[in-house]
Amino acid sequence: MPPARTVISPVSSQWAHHRPFFPVDGLSLEHFIAVDVHNYLVKMGDLVSR
C-alpha cells in the first residue's frame, strides 16, 4: 500500500477550497475519512434539527 500522503495529496488539492483549515498532508487516510463522516453527520444533524 502506498503511503497515506500519496493517497491524500490529489484529494487535498481537490478539497482545498472546501476546507482550507484542514491540514491533509501527514494525516492518515482513516483520520481524513473520520473527519468527512463527522462533517456529514453534523450537516445531517443540522437538517434534522430544523
N, C-alpha and C positions, 0 to 999 in steps of 0.2 A: 504494500500500500504506500502511496506517495505521502510525503509529509503533509500535515494539515495546511501549511502555508500555501502549497501549490494547489490544493483543492479550493481554498477560500479566496485566493488572490483575484481570480476573474470575477467572483461574486462580489468582492469588496468594491470594485470599481462600478459594478452594475448597480449596487445598492447604496453607493456613497451619498447620492443626493437624497436618499430616503432617511438615512441615519448617519449624519456626519459625526455624531457623538460616539459612534460605536467603533472601538479600535479593533478591527477584524484581525489584522496581522498578529500572529503569535498565539491567538486563542485556538482552542481545539474546535473541531467541527461539531462535536457534541454540545459545547457551550453555545456555539452560533445557533444551532437548531433550538436549543433550550430557550434562548432569547426570542427567537422567532415565535415559538409556541406561546411564550409568556405574553408577548405583544399581541398575538392573535386572541388569546383568552381575555386580555384586558379590553380589546376592541369589542369582543362579543359581550363582555360584561357591561360595557357602556351601552350597547344596543339594548340589552335585556333590561337594564335599569331605567330606560326612558319610557 
